[in-house]
Amino acid sequence: MDRLLNKIGSTVRGWMIIPAKILNSLSGGLIKPNHVTLVSLLGHIGVIWALWYSRPILAAVLLAFFGLMDSLDGALARLQKTASLNGMLYDASSDRAKEVLVYVGLTQYVFVHTNDFIWLPAAVLGGSLVVSYIKAKGEMALASVKKHDKQMLNKIFADGIARYEVRMAIVVFGLLGGQIILSLWLLLVLVGYTALQRIIRISRALNNV
């Protein structure tokens, strides 16, 4: 499964070089990756609005569109040769903020449409943030060991079925199919599994130091 997800991710990132080239050409290089990241973040306010007013299809479309910008900013950074640690920090922080916005909207949507499972979006958000926190702390711990180079760190943390892109894709399909509660239950299981998976991998890597 990890291999399949990695292949899909690589394919999407490869295709995004096309709109990145168009955007770079039209703007004369004035639009930078951080601009794209900011637009993507602000666009998620529209996702909240759509969920707040019970428009799940619109929310799904907006989420998918602005979600693709996560690959567009990376493609633009590679094209302009402007990839940086600051950009990585900005992008990662933006992803967490976008996830919070999405689940705030989903909490309102679930509250309006069902009397049950109002706690579910908050639980999934908490699990998602734990997955990201484990990654951040694990990278910090392993980066302090010179034995682990950047390529090895990427290999350790690239895997995991409930990575950010997959989590958002499940939300999109849940909204489109009218099965958001089922999607949230699935996400709750997957984020728990991924958190445990990453802890085990990090522990093994640290034990081998």
Buried (B, 14 or more C-beta within 10 A) or exposed (E): EEEEBEEEBEEBBEEBBEBBEEBBEEEEEEBBBBBBBBBBBEBBBBBBBBBBEEBBEBBBBBBBEBBBBBBBBBBBBBBBEEBEEEBEEBBBEBBBEBBBBBBBBBBBBBEEEEEEBEEBBBBBBEBBBBBBEBBEEBBEBBEEBEEBEEEEBEEBBEBBBBBBBBBBBBBBBBBBEEEBBEBBBBBBEBBBBBBEBBBEBBEEBEEEE
